[in-house]
Amino acid sequence: MKLKAAAMLLLTTVSLAAQTGRPSIANVMAALDRVQAFRATAMSSDGRMVAWIGDVPGGSAAFLRELPSGEIRRATKQAGSRAAREQDPAWSPDGRTLAYLSDADTPGQLQICLAGAAQRCVTKIKGQVARPAWSPDGQRIAVLYVAGSSQQTGALVAHKPDSGVVGEDFEEQRIAIVDVASGGVREISPASLYVYDYDWSPDGKAFVAEATEGSGTNNYWTAQLYVVQADSGETKSIWKPPLQIAGPRWSPDGRSIAVIHGIMSDEGATGGDIYLVPAQGGPAKNVTPNLEGSARSLAWTAKNEIVFDEFMDGKSAIMRMTASGASRTALWTAEQQIQYVSIASKADAAASAVVQSFAKAPEVYAGPLGPSWPAQTQTNTTIAPVTGPSKMLHWRSDTYSNVQGWLLYPANVDPSRKYPMVVSIHGGPSSAHYPNFPQRWHAVLPSQGYFVLLPNPRGSYGSGEAFTQANVRDFGYGDLRDIVAGVDAAVKAAPIDPERVGIVGWSYGGYMSMWAVTQTNRFKAAVAGAGIANWQSYYGQNKIDQWMMPFFGASVYDKPEIYARSSPIAFIKQAKTPTLVLHGDRDSEVPTPQGYEFWHALKTLKVPTELVVYQDEGHAILKPDHVRDIEERLVAWFDRYLMR
């Protein structure tokens, strides 16, 4: 984008804000920055103690509290004049000692630390470490460990620039055991396996591991279920699932492994049915074959029951069921988002989680589940949303009679006026819009006088596994029909001008924005962030090509026509919609050539377009100045074409 044109566009937005009395975007972003995030919770097995990770100025810290109303205290003191980074709390089996990761002792390097009768860090690890879990006897702590690595794991971070001979240059994440008394570290799982998640066996002699051979970034979609012996490291695959798995947990009786299985487009963005796999190997059984929503996490209780977090028709629930799946009971449900659920395995129906909604910023909840599940923090209670109210919508599409989504209102809507609306498409596609406290453009756009529609079309979580798989080998077609039907429903539900509708999205949402403007003129402006313009060229450019196999059914070299059929570039001459294209320059999931290809085509065809590339950013844009720039640019873009 030329600087002069950019300055004029942003000045137009500032001038319009002054004329209409809209708050400045800088002030809106400052208000959003006041929201303090919580990044984990942990409940002791007896339900007596809860711990969590919360934001502190410049970093994060572990906190703990005795229930029901003990004093909140910090696990460690501030590390001198700097803020520490802390994460992943885990209670010992007896509930007396909290393990967590902290760089308080070694800046930039997480260590395993303990809070309890004595506070100390027990390791001197060098490398990436995550997810500590105590052995059943409380003498050892296991972790996920990438020895010697300084690169954060996962595909969202900015990738290392290629140089020299390019090949399979990757690091393995292994299970390691730490002796609590000595601090000694011993790597257990094979060096050839990348382990995503794991759990101890109830006798402490083995682990169940969700793992894959080769690159962890690229091969999550081929992960299998393994049993790893804790003494010898001997490893055996007990299930090669047809789709993706997440969150394996060993039953208290030692006989079964419960795991979530389904089609998942991103490791860590979990949803699916719950399967039981015999610990000795054998056929896996789906114990939730008629689940109306999507299971997101699970845990066992001491009574050999399964408690799981389910997202269903726009609501979150914590469910309890028998191991066979024959009986299910809702322990808590609400139109809210819950994250980082931790179950008190030996207490009846007690749990902790981070809870939020469109109207209430996140807080930590912990204690007995039910209508009065108590909040344990009041960190964000004074923070009000910058949006107006929200409304859950349901609508009929061509195939589905009950597609779900939300409509976010601007503040102080005048029913005698007609307002513009922007449709925001979530990434994935195996994901969902959840009822969480609005951030980024979900907050900024309503603050500037826009309605925002958040649809969960086919391919989303929340309506059963068949619905999540309904866009397999059909990217762009059925999900766009669901989205357009949602626009019609929103126009009927609120004072929205049907001639002033835009579309925005990131990742798969960016793809859908690109796709939409090549299929319909319904949208008068679009913003596509990290979108895929050409599935055929994308297959050979990205560093995670294995994710495409479950969705397309074959490689691009075997079935190029399937990839071409869903590529926006194949229909580019139909595009007339002004489109802003945004991208990180070190994105391994969706490389920048995809943005260049779409922008270049629109420019050649004289369709209004601009391309903005953010330096040293990966798939997730994280630098605060870049985040603010995106919000300013997209508002300016929509103002130019939708606001009058």
N, C-alpha and C positions, 0 to 999 in steps of 0.2 A: 504494500500500500504506500503511495506517495505521502510524504509527511504533510504537505500542504493540504491535500484532500482529507487526510485523517484529522488534521486540526480543525478544518472547516466543519467536518461531520460532527466532531465532539462539541464544538462551539454551538452548533445548531441544537444539540441536545441540552446543553447548559442553558441556552436562551429559552428553549421550550419549557424547561423546568421552572425557570424564573417566571414565565408568563402564566403557567398553570398552577403554581404553588406546590409543585412536586418537590419532595426532599431531594437534595443532591445525592448522587450515587455514592460519593465519598462518605457522606453521613450515614447512608444505609449500610455500607460495608463496615463502617466503624461500629454501628449497632450490632451487626452480625458477629463482629470480632469479639464482642463482649460475652458471647456464649462460650462457656467452658465445656470442653468435651470430656467424656468418660470413655476409657478404652478397654476396660475389662472389669469383670466382677468375679469373686470367688467366695463360695459359701462353705463353711466347715461342715463336715459330714453330720454333726449333731445339730446343726442349725443355730448354734450359739454365737458364732462369729461370722462377720462378713468383711471382705476386703475389696478394694477397687483401685483402679488407676485413674487419676484425675489430672487435669491441666493445672500447672502452676506457672507463674511468670517465667518464661524462657525455657520451660521443660515440662516434665511430668513427674508424678510422685505416687507412691503406694500409700494408701490409707487403710485403716482398719477400725472396726467398731464392734463392741460386744452388744448383742441384741438383748432386750428390745430398745434400750435407750442409753447405752453407754456413751462415754465421751469419744468423739472422733479424734483419732490421733494419727500422726504421720509415722510411717514405718522407719524412715531414716531422717536425720536432720539434713538441711541444705548442705551441699558439698562446697563449703567455703563461700566464696563470692559468686560462684556460678550455680546455675540450676542443673540438677541431674536429669537423666532420662531413665525412666523406670517403666516396667511392663510385666505382664504375665504373672499375676499372683497365684499361689497354690498353697492350700492348707495341708499340713501334715495329717496323717490318718487320725491322730488323737485330737486334732483341732487346737493344739497349743502353740504351734510354730508356723509362721507364714514364710514361705519361700517366694522370692520374686527376683527379677532381673534389674540390675542397677549399674550405672556407670559412675556412681558417687566416688568410688575409690580410684577408678582408672578412667579418666575422661575419654569418651568416645568408644570405650570397650565395655560391653555389658558383662557383669559377673553375677553368679548366683549368690544372693544375700538372704539372710534369715532375720526375722523379727519375732521375738518372743521373750523368754526369760533373759536371753542374751542377744544382742544385735551384732551381726558380723557378716562379712562377705567370705564365702568359703572357697572360692576358686580364683585362679589367675589365668583364665582362658584367653586365648588369642584367636579370634574368628567370630563368625556369626553364631549366635545362640538364641534359642527360642523355646517356648512352651515347656517349662519345668513340670515334672509330675513325680510325686513321691512314690516310693515302693510301698507295698502293703505293710512291711515291717517298720517303716519310718527311718531306716538306716541309710537309704540311698535316694538320690534324686536323678531321674532321667531327663535329658534335654534333647532337642534337635540341634545338631552342631555341624557347622561348616568350618573345619579347621583352617586357620590362617587367612580366612577371607575378609576383605574390607568392603566387598560389594554386597549391598542389601539384596536379599533374595526376592524373586518374583518378577513378573513382566511389566509391572506398572512403572518401575523406576527407570530413569534414563539409562540406556544401555551403553556399554563400553564401545567407543568407536572402533570399527574394524581397522586392522592394519596388518601388513604382512600376509602370510598364508591364512586364509579364512577356513575354519573347519569346526569340528565339534569341540570347541573350547568351553568347557563348563565345569562347575564345581558340584560335588556331591554333598547332600545333606544327610547326615547319619544319626542314628540314635547313639547317644553316649550316656554312660552312667557315672555319676559323681558320688564318691564316698563322702557322706556328710561330715564324718569325724576328721578325715585327713585332707579333704579337698581334691583328692586324686581323680583324674578323668580317664575313662576307658571307653574308646569307641567300640560299638558292638555290631551294628548292622553292616553288611558288606559294603565295600567301597564302590561297588558297581551299582548300588541302589540309591536313588534319591527318595527320602522318606518325607511325606507331606504331613502325616499325622500318625499317632500311635496310642497305645494304651497298655498298661501292665496287665498281666494275667493275675487273677486273684491270689495265687500262691507266690507271686513274685519271681517265678522261674522263667518267664517268657514275655514277649511283647507281641501284640498284633500290630501290623504296620500297613498303612496305605502307602504304596511305594511304586516306583517305576524304574526301569533300567534306562540309563542315559540321562540326557538333559532334563532337569526338573522343570525348567521353564517351558520346554516344548512338548514333553511327553505325559503331562498330567492326564490327558484323555485316554491313555492306555494303562493307567495305574491298576495294579492288582492288589489283592489282600494276601499278606504274608504273615507267617508266624516266625519270630526270631527268638532263638534261645538266648537267655540273658547271660549264661556262662560262656558258651562256646561261640555264639554268633551264628550257629547253624540256622539256615533260613529255608523255609518251604512255602511255596505258593499254595494257598488253600482255595482261592477263587479268582478266576479271570472273568470279570463282569462284562456283560455286553455293552454297557454304557459307563458312566462315571460314578465314582464312589466318594464318600466323605464321612469323616467323624466316626471311625470304627471304635466300638466300646465293648469290652469283654464282660460277659455276664458274671454275677457274683458266684454262681454255681460252677463256673469254669467250662460249661458245655458249649456256649454259643457266643458268636460275635454279632452284635447288632451294628448295622451300617446303613447310611442313607445312599440310595441308588437312584439314578435318573439321568436325564440328559442335562449336562451343565456346561456352559460355555466358558466359565472362568473358575479356576481353583480358588476356593474360599467363598465364592458366591453360591451357597449350597441350597439345593431344593430337590425334593423327590419323595419316593416311598421308602419305607423302612424294611430292610431285609434281615433275616437271620441266617448266619452261615455256621455250620458245625465247626467247632474249634479244631477238630481233627481233619477237617475237609469233608466235602460232600455237597450235594445240591443246596443252593441257596433258596430260601422261601420268602416271598413277599408277604409280610404280615399286615400290610395296610393296602390291599389291592384296590379298595374303593375309597381311598382317602380323597376328600373333597378339596383339600388344599395341597400345600407342599410342606413337608417336614424340613426344618432348617438346622436343627441340632438335636442331640439326644443324650440321655444318661440313664443308667440303671439305678434302681433303689435296692436297698438291702433285702427287700422282699421279692427280688427277682422280677420286678415290674419295670417297664420302660416309661420314662417321662420325656416328652419331646415338645419342642417349640414348633408350632404350625402357623403358617400364614394362609388364611382362607378368606376369599371374597372380601379383601380389603381389611380384614381384622387379624389381630395376632391372638394366639391362644397358647396356653401351656396345658398339654394333654397328658393323661396317665392311662396306660393300657397294660393288660396282661401280656406276658411274653408271646403268647400265641396270636395276639391281636384280636381275640374274640370279643373283648370288652374294652371300650374307650370312654373316659370321663374327662370333661373339661374342668380343670382346676381354676383357671382364670382366662378371661377373654375380654378384649376391648378393641376399639378402633384406634389403636396406638401401635407404634413400632417397639419391639423389644429386641435387644441385642445382648450378647455376652451372658447368656443364661447359664446359671450355675445351680445345681440341684443339691439340696441337703439329703444325701442318700439314706441316712439313718433317722431323719426326722420326718414326720408325716406331713406331706404337702407343703414344704417350705423351699423357697428358692430366692435367688438374687438375680437382678438383671438391670440393664440401663433401659429406661422407659421414657418415651417422648411421644408427642403428637403434633398435629399442625398448630395447635394453640399453645402447647406447653413445651418449653425447652427441656433437654434431657436431665434426668436425675437418677440416682441409684435407688432402687427399691429392693427390699429384702425382708424376709420373714414369712409367716404363714400365708399361703396363697388364698385368694378369695376377693370379694368385692372391695374389701378394705386393706388390700395388700399395701403395707406402709412404705412411704418414701423415707430413705435414710439420710438424704442430703437435701439441702435447700440452696444449692449453689446458684441456680439460674431462675429462681422463682420470681424475681423482680423484672425479668426480661420478657417483654411483650412482643409478639410477632409484628413485623412491619406490613404484613398482608392483612386483608380483610378475612372474613370467615371462609371455611372450606365446606364443600358439599360432595357427598359420595353420589356418584351416578352409576346407573346400569343402563345398557342399551342393547338392542338387537342388531346383529350383523347378519351377513348372508348365511352363515353356518351356525352361529352361536346366538342364543336368545338372551344371554345374561353377561355380556362383557362388562367389566368393572373398571372404574377410574374415579378420579377426583377432579373437581373444579375449584381452583383457588381464586378468590375474589380480590379485587383491589379494595383498599380501605375507602369507606364512605361512598359507596356506589349510589348514584342518582338513578332511580329506575326509569326516569323519563329520557335518559340518554342512552345511546348505543356505544359500546366500548369495543376496542380491538382485543383480540385473543391470540395467544401464542400456544401452540401445542408442543409439549416437551416430551420427547421419546426417550425412554430409558435405554441403557446399554445392555449388553448381554450377547444374544437376546434372552438367554436364560437368566432372568432377573425380574425385578418388579419395581414399580413405584410403591413405596411404603408410606404410611401416615406419620412422617417425621417432621420435626421443626424445620420450616423452610430455610434453605441456605442458597447461596449463589443466585442464579437467575430465577429460581423458584420463589425467592424473596424479593429480589431486585425488580423484576418485571411487574409484579402486583404493586410495588411501591410507586411505580411510574405510571400507573393507570391501566395496566393490562390484566385481563383475565388470563389464567394459565390452566390448560387442561393437561392432566397427567393420566393417560390411558394405560391400561394393562392388556394389550391385545394378545392374540394367540402367540405362543412362544414364551409367555410370562409365567412366573410362579403364581400360585394362589388359587388355581381352579382345577387342580388335579394334574397328574402326570401326562394324560393324553392331550390336554390342552397345551402343556408346555412343549410337547413334541409335535404340535400341529403345524409348525412352519418348517419342519424338516423337508429338505429338497423343494422348498417353496418360499425362500426368502423374498420378502417384499410384497408378495401378492396378497395372501390372506390377511397378513397383519396390517397392510395399508388399508384394506377394506374395513377392518375393524376400527382403525383410527379415524377414517373419514366418517364412518357412522357415528363415532363418538363426537366429532365436531357437530354433526347435526343435532345430537342429543344435547350438547352444551348450549347451542343456539336457542333451542326450545326452553332450556332451563333458566336462562339468565339474559339480561339485556346486552347481547353481543351482536356486533355488526358482522353478518356472514361474509361481507366483502372485504373485511379487514382481519384476515386470519393468517398468522405466520406459523412457522415450524422450526424447532431447534432440537439438537441432540448431539451426544458425544459417543464415540465408538460405534457400536451398532446403531445407536440413536443418530449419529452423524451419517452413517450409511442410509438410514431410513429418510433422513432429510434430503440427501442426494437423490435417492430413489424417488421420493415423492414428487420432486420438481420435474422429473422426467416422465411422470405418469399422469399428472393432473395439474391444472392451473388453479386449483382450489386455494392454494397458498400464495399469498402476494409477496412474501419475503421469506427467506430461509437462512439459517445459520447452521453450518455443518462442521462439527468439531471432530477431528481424528476419524473421518469417515472413509469408507471403502468405495472407491469409484469403479473399480474393475476387479472382480473376483479372480479373473484369470491371471492378470499380472500380480495381484496381491499374493496369490499362492506362492509365487517364487520369491517374493520380497520380504515377507515377514519372518520372524524367528519362532513362530508358534504354529506352523502349518498343520500340526496334528489335530488342532481343535476343529478343523473344517471337516474331517472325515466323518464324524457321527452325523453332521448336519447335511452334507452333500452326498454321502454314501459311497464316494469314490474319489480318487485324486483328480486333479484338473487334467492330468495327462491321460487318464482313462475315460473321463466323461467331461470334456471341455464344454459341451453344450449345456450342461446343468449350471455351470458357473456363468456362462455367457447369458443365460436366460434371466439371471437375477442381477446383472451388472448395470448400474446406471449409465455407464459410458456407452452401452449398446443402444441406448434410447436418447442419447444426449441431444439430438437435433430437435426433440420435442420440448426441451427445456426452455422456458421463457421467464422463470422466476428469478429475481435478483437474489444472489446467494453469496454470503460471507463464509469463507473457508478458513478454519483455524487449525493449527497443528503444532505439536512439539517436534523439535528437530532431531531428537534421539529416541524416537518412539519405536520400540521393537515389536509391539503388537500391530500397529498400523503405521508403517513407514511413511515419511513425508511425500514420497513420489505419488501416493494416492491423492493427496491434496493438490499437488501440482497438476496432476492429470485432469482432475475435474475443473480446477480453476482455468487451466489453459484452454480446455474445450469451450467453456462458457465465454471466455474472453474472445476466442476466435469467432464464436457465433454472435458476438455483440450483445450478449446477455450481461447486465450489470453484475460485476463480481469483484471481490477483493480477496487476497490470500495473505494471512498473517502467520508467520512462523516464529515460535518462541524458543529462544536459545537455551540449550542445556536442559531441556525438559523432556520427560518421557511420555508415556501414554496418559498419565495423570499430571495435570499442570499444578505445581505445588508452590512455586515462588509467589509470595503475596502480591508483588507488583504486577506479575503476569496475570494472576487471578483477577485483580482489580481492572486491568486493561481489558480483559475479555468481557467483563460485565459492562464496562463503558462502551465498548465497541458494539456489542450486540444490541444494547438499548438504542444507541445511535442508529444502527442499521434498521431496526424495526420502526423507530420513530420516523425515519426518512420515508418508509413505504406504507406504514400502517396508521400513524398518528396524524389526525387532522382535527 
